[in-house]
Amino acid sequence: MTKKVLILKGSPREKGNSATLAERVAAGAREAGAQVESVYLHSLDIRPCDACDECQEKGTCIIEDDMQPLYSKISAADAIVLASPIYWFTVSAQLKLCIDRWYAFQASRWKEFHGKQVGVILTYGDTDLYTSGGINAIHTFETMFRFLRCEIVGMVYGSLMDVGDADKRPELLEQAFQLGQKLGSQA
Ligand SMILES: Cc1cc2nc3c(=O)[nH]c(=O)nc-3n(C[C@H](O)[C@H](O)[C@H](O)COP(=O)(O)O)c2cc1C
């Protein structure tokens, strides 16, 4: 069966560095035969989790916003790619709003994540993974995907500042394409 790859793009810059690398992941996955959908989170109305805990009772989130269609896409995906710039030493607010709302997969619904594959794209302006804060985002992803029992297939990250910088880094573009091929191909 064709694999479904969902890419969540967390930068406000629609053609920024993380989006450029995310599109290379998409190209690799498509070449491998997958069905790929990219979502530009900044264009969506995603409100913060308000800790009402209604999801504990109902099994679904009751906030009526653009997370509702996204919940179904997340459930249906075989692989999820999280792409984010580093903002203040961790993931962007756009991505954090989205992943906080995964809390609604409470209790019995966590199993919807089990066995999904994951790819990560991170871009930052500082010179390395540690001083940029990229390491904090990686720690978050490692922790959350261990909890969700997902397999992190690969992470592509690099020091990039201005729009267009990613296009000048063939090695990162290639790593992203290869990550897409792995995520898009059958096991
Ligand atoms: C609000 C803001 C906060 C930032 N914080 C950091 C940071 O903490 N560490 C860092 O290395 N770069 C930081 N940067 C630089 C971005 O991570 C960098 O430009 C990145 O390539 C942006 O990715 P994008 O083009 O996908 O938006 C910040 C940029 C902005 C606009």
PDBQT file of the ligand as one rigid body, heavy atoms in Angstrom, charges set to zero:
ROOT
HETATM    1  C1  LIG A 201      12.449  35.092  16.371  1.00  0.00    +0.000 C 
HETATM    2  C2  LIG A 201      13.714  34.397  15.951  1.00  0.00    +0.000 A 
HETATM    3  C3  LIG A 201      14.411  33.691  16.886  1.00  0.00    +0.000 A 
HETATM    4  C4  LIG A 201      15.594  33.013  16.523  1.00  0.00    +0.000 A 
HETATM    5  N1  LIG A 201      16.264  32.310  17.481  1.00  0.00    +0.000 NA
HETATM    6  C5  LIG A 201      17.384  31.629  17.142  1.00  0.00    +0.000 A 
HETATM    7  C6  LIG A 201      18.079  30.865  18.140  1.00  0.00    +0.000 A 
HETATM    8  O1  LIG A 201      17.698  30.790  19.300  1.00  0.00    +0.000 OA
HETATM    9  N2  LIG A 201      19.190  30.202  17.729  1.00  0.00    +0.000 N 
HETATM   10  C7  LIG A 201      19.667  30.271  16.442  1.00  0.00    +0.000 A 
HETATM   11  O2  LIG A 201      20.713  29.665  16.158  1.00  0.00    +0.000 OA
HETATM   12  N3  LIG A 201      18.998  30.965  15.483  1.00  0.00    +0.000 NA
HETATM   13  C8  LIG A 201      17.871  31.632  15.801  1.00  0.00    +0.000 A 
HETATM   14  N4  LIG A 201      17.177  32.323  14.827  1.00  0.00    +0.000 N 
HETATM   15  C9  LIG A 201      17.617  32.210  13.404  1.00  0.00    +0.000 C 
HETATM   16  C10 LIG A 201      16.790  31.171  12.624  1.00  0.00    +0.000 C 
HETATM   17  O3  LIG A 201      16.744  29.936  13.325  1.00  0.00    +0.000 OA
HETATM   18  C11 LIG A 201      17.397  30.938  11.231  1.00  0.00    +0.000 C 
HETATM   19  O4  LIG A 201      17.307  32.119  10.476  1.00  0.00    +0.000 OA
HETATM   20  C12 LIG A 201      16.731  29.798  10.493  1.00  0.00    +0.000 C 
HETATM   21  O5  LIG A 201      17.450  29.452   9.325  1.00  0.00    +0.000 OA
HETATM   22  C13 LIG A 201      15.308  30.155  10.107  1.00  0.00    +0.000 C 
HETATM   23  O6  LIG A 201      14.701  29.069   9.431  1.00  0.00    +0.000 OA
HETATM   24  P1  LIG A 201      13.546  29.361   8.334  1.00  0.00    +0.000 P 
HETATM   25  O7  LIG A 201      14.239  30.030   7.174  1.00  0.00    +0.000 OA
HETATM   26  O8  LIG A 201      13.008  28.027   8.024  1.00  0.00    +0.000 OA
HETATM   27  O9  LIG A 201      12.559  30.277   8.978  1.00  0.00    +0.000 OA
HETATM   28  C14 LIG A 201      16.034  33.033  15.166  1.00  0.00    +0.000 A 
HETATM   29  C15 LIG A 201      15.304  33.770  14.226  1.00  0.00    +0.000 A 
HETATM   30  C16 LIG A 201      14.161  34.441  14.601  1.00  0.00    +0.000 A 
HETATM   31  C17 LIG A 201      13.367  35.214  13.560  1.00  0.00    +0.000 C 
ENDROOT
TORSDOF 0
